Amino acid sequence: MKLSHPLPAFLTGVLLAGVAGYWLGISNNDSARLARDDSGGPGRDRSRDPAPASFDDREFRSRLDAETDPLKRQKIALSGMEDWGNKDPKGALTWLNSQPPSGRRNEIITLALQQFAGTDPQGAIEWAVNNLKGRDLHNEFIMLADSWAEHDPAAAAKWVGAQSATDARDAALEGLLFTWGSTEPKAALDFIANFKGDAQALSILRTAAYAGWAKSDPVAAATGSMEASRNLGEPRMFGVTMANWATVDLAASSTWLLNEAPVGAERSTAFNRLAKVFAQQAPDAGIEWLAKIPDADRPAAATAFAADWASVDPAASANWAAKQPAELLGKKAITAIVFNYMNANQDSFDAWRASLPPGPLKTAADSTAPSPAAPGESGR
């Protein structure tokens, strides 16, 4: 297997929880219920309930087809779609997919697929593959694979891994390995060890599995990831594992990294990863933590920290950077600080720039600032 997409942002950065945020569709908090039940009260998940004996899906579809007003047709659809989905999920989904595209239609398809997946996850994902395309397929493939993995990750991984390589398939496999790794890490890693794929593909899947493991047993995940990263020459994998632990417990992960991780590329990479988490979540604590990092690793970690902090609080990051020795911050941090601060508040930026002592930060700020308009120019 050769993955058809580069490593996505949700692994290159920090995996937060499951694959929420990775796909672009309806909120992951929505359940398989449709908007309301027949009584008009709040809906409930009845995906495993048998369809009422009185429900006639042919008569229901005839009513839908006879209604020409889109809003009225949607109201009819909502009144019985859950029962239709219980009795004939493929028929209900196919009818929905035949309707004019709209955000509401896509939302109902998502809910109907979740309902279908409650009783037949493979059937639901096969319907999506055969009937959807583009962004809709991408979103549903990932969501359904992850949902399937929550109940039978081995079957889900086997089926998804056997599909033709597409961005959606690759992302779904990656996401479900994250989910599987959080519950059954050994089984997930055994699957990857026996999976036929190139080095890049296997690295991506291992990274996802260890990242998921870090959510449930972070110390074991960190220890296992460190060993695997060193054996395979993949320090980035350990860095991602530690970043995921940091999103669960930043204090514990940063302390473990300082005191338990052996010196090497893996630890250095993880310092940089955690620096980014500190910048986003607790910059004051991050400043104290940076002071504890070994001298050899501090400049790279400080650069990562400052570059991310600049997007969160441009003024605070700029004022902190101005007090640091010139050799601490690399070009990436300096560029991020200058551009973010200048765009956030030009007047404050100008006053800060004027106060800077000579050095890389001053040079970058001066070269970035707009030149004064010449006499007679409009200054547009």
N, C-alpha and C positions, 0 to 999 in steps of 0.2 A: 504494500500500500504506500502510495506517495501522496501526502496531503496536498490538496489543490489550492490551499490558501496559506499565507504566512501566519505565524503565530499571532492570534488575535489579541486585541488590547486587554481583554479581561484576564489573560494570563501574563502578558508582558507587564501589566501593572499589578493590581492586587485583586485576587478573587475574594469577593465579599461574602456571599452566601448562596450556595447552589449556583444556578445559572441565571438568577434574577438579574436583570439589567443587561444581560448579554443579547437576548433576543429583543426585538423592538415592538412586540405586539402588546396585547392587553396585559394588565397588571397580573403578576404572579399570585396576588392575593385573591383573585377571583376563583370561586369554586366551580364545580361542574353544573351548578344550578342555573336555570334561566331566570329572567328578571322577576317574575311573579308566578305564583300558582294560580289555578283557576279561580280561587276565591278572591284574588286581588291582594292577599296578604303577602308577607315576605316569603320568597321562595326557599325551598330546601333542596338538598341534594337527594334526588330520588333515582340516581343512575342505576341502582341495583334493584329497584322496585319493578315488578312486572307491570306492563302496560294495562290500564283498565280494560276489562273485557268489552266495555261499551265503546271503546275508542275505535273509530272506523277511519283508517288512514286514507282510504280511497275517497271517502266523502270529504274528509278534511282537505285533501289536495284539490278536489274539485272546487271547494269554496275559495281556496287560495287563487286558483287559476281564473276563477270567474270575477274576482275583484280586480278592477283596473286602477283604482286609486292606490298609489304606493304606500301612503301612511296607513290607510285602512287595512291593506294587505299585511303590512308589518304587524299591526295590532292583532289580526287573526293568527298570524304565524306565532306570535309570542304566547297566545292563549293555549296553544296545543302542541308547540314544538317539543316540549319535554316528553309528553306522552308518545308523540310520533318517534322521537329519538329512542325511546325504550323499545318500541315495537319494531321499528325499521330504521335503524340509525343510518345506514347507507343511503336509503331513499330520502330521508330527511336532509342529510347533508348534500346530496346531489341536487335536490330542489333549491336549497339555499344558495348553492354555488351557481345556479343558473340565473339567479336574480341580478339586477343591475348592481354593479359594484358600489359599495358605500362603506363608511366606517362602521355603521351599525350592523350591516350584514356580516362583515368580517368578524365583529365581536361575537355575534350569535354563532357563527361557524366555530369559533374558538371554544365557546362554551359547549356546543354540541359535540365537538371532538373530545373535550374533557369528559363529557358524560359517556361517550362511546368507549373511551379508554378505561373507564371504570370497570367495564365488564370484558372488553376485548382490546387490550392495548395494541396488539399487533395489527388487528383489523383497522383500528383508528389511524395508525401511522401509515399503513398501506394505502388507505383511502387518501390521505393527505398527499402522499408521493404520487399517486396516480391522477389526482385531480387539481392540485394547486401548483403554482409556479412562482418564481421570483421571490420577493420579500415574504409573501404569505407562506410559501412552502418553507423557506428558511426558518421563519419564526415557529411555525407549527411543528416542523421536524424536530427542532431542538426541545421544545416544550414537551412533546409527546414522548420522545426518547428519555428525557429526564424523569417524566412521570412513570414510565414503564420501569426505569431503573430503580425507582423507589420500592417496587414490589418484586421484580425479578430481574436484577441487574445482569445476571449471566445470560439470560435469554435475550435481553435487550441489546447487550453488547455484541452477541453473536449475530443477531439479525442485522443490526445497523452496520457492523463491520463488513458484512457480506454484500452491502449495496454498492452500486457504482460510485466512484469518487466524485463528489460535488462539494461545494462550500458548505451546503446545508448538512450533508452527511458527515463531513469532517468535524464541523462544529458540534453536531449532535453527539458523535462518538466521544469527543473531547469532554463535553459537558457531563455525559453519563458516567465517564470514568472518574470525574470529580465527585459525583454523587456516590458512586460505588466505593470509591476510596474512603469516603467519610464513614461508611458503615462496615465494609468488608475489605480492608486494605490489602490483605494477603491475596484474596481471590482476585481483586482487581489487578494487582501486580503480576500474578501468575498468568492472567489472561494476556496481559501486554507481553510477557516473556515468550508466549507461544504464538503471538500474533505475527503474521507475515507482513512486514513493512520495512521501509528504508530507515536509516538512522534518524533522520529528521522526524519522521512520523512517530517512531517509538519514543523519542525524546519528548515530544509534545504530550503524548499520552501518559508517560511516566510523570511528567511535571504536573499534569492534572490530577493524577491519582494521589500523589504525595500532598498536593495542595488541599485536596479534600480530606485526607487523613489528618492534616494539621487542625482541622476544625473539631475533630472528635477526640484525638489523643495526641496533642501537640508534641510532647516530649518524645514519644515513640516515633512520630513522623519525622521530627527533626533529626533524631539519631539515625533512622533508616535512610533518610534523604541525604544526610552528610556522607554516609558510607557509599551510597550509590553514586552520588555526585563525584566523589573522589575516584571511585573505580572506573567510572565512565568518562571522566574528564568533562563533566557538565556542571560547573559551579553555579550556573544560573538556576538550575533546578533547586538547589538548596536555598538560594536566595528567595525564590518564589514561595517555597515551603515556609520559610521564616516570616515572610510578609503576611501570609495567611494566618499564621499563629498570632502575629501582631494585631490583626484585626479582631481577634478573640480576646487577647490579653497582652496589651502592649508592654506593660511593666514586666511581666514574667518572661516574655520572649526576649526582650532586650537584655535582661539580666542573665538569662541562660546563654545568650550569644556571647556576652562578654566573659562569662566565667567558665563555660563548658565547651564551647566550640574551639577546636584546635586551630592554630595559625595556618593560613593558607588562602588560596583563591576563593574557596567556598565561603569562609568567614568574611573576607573582604567584600565579596559580592553581597552577602547578607547585610553587612553594615550599611551599604548604599540603599538597599531595599527598605530597611527599617527607618533609615533617615527620612525617606519619603513619607512613610506612615506617620512619623512624628510631626513632620511639617503640616500634614493635613489634620491631625487629631490633637496634638499637644506640643506646639512649638516651644513653649517655655521649658517643658521637660526635655524636649529634644536638644536644647542648648546645653543643659546639664549633662545629658547623655553623651553628646559629642565630645565633651571634655574628658570623658573616661576612655574613649577609643584610643588605641595605640597610635603613636605619632605617624607611623607609616600609612595608616588607613584613614586618618582624619581628613586630609584635604579632599579626597574623593567623596567621602560621606558628607562632609560639609557642603560641597558643591551640589550634591543631590538634594540635600536638605534645603539649602537656600533657593535653589531653582524652583522647587515645589512650593515653598513658603511664599515666594514672590507672587504666585497666583492666588494665594489665600488672603494675604495681608501685605500688599506691596510696600506700604510705609514702614511697617514694623521690620520687614525683612531688609529693607534698604538701610534703615537706621542701625540695625545689627551689623550688617555687612560693612558699613562705614567704619566700625570700630575694630574690625578684624585685621590681622596682618595680611599684607598683599598676597603672600604665597598660599594662603588658606583656600581661597576661592578660585575655581577654574573659570574658563571662558563661558561655559554654559550658564553658570550661576550669575555671573556678571551681566550677561546679555538679558537673562530673564528678569533680573532685578530692575535694570534700567528701563526696559520696554514696559514692564508692568506698572512701574511707578509713574513713568511719564504719561502713560495712557490713563491712569487712574486719577491723577491730579497734577496738571501741568504746573500750577503755581507752587505747590509744595515740592514738586520735583525740582524746579528751578532753584528754590532756596536750598534744598539738600545738595544739589550739584555744586552750588557756589561755596558750600561749606566743606567740600571734600578736600583732603590733602592730595598732593600729587601721587599718582599710582594708577594701576589698571582700571579701577572703578571710576576714577575721575576722567581718565582718557576716554572710556566708553561712554560716560554720561555726556561729556562735551561733544563728542563726535555724533551723538544721536540727537542732541537737542536741535530744534529748528534754528536755522540761521536768521538773524534779524533782517527785516525787509530793508532794502537799499532805499535811499531818498527818492521819492517819486514813484516807488512801487506801491501797488495796492495792498500787498501782503496777503493776497488771496491764497 
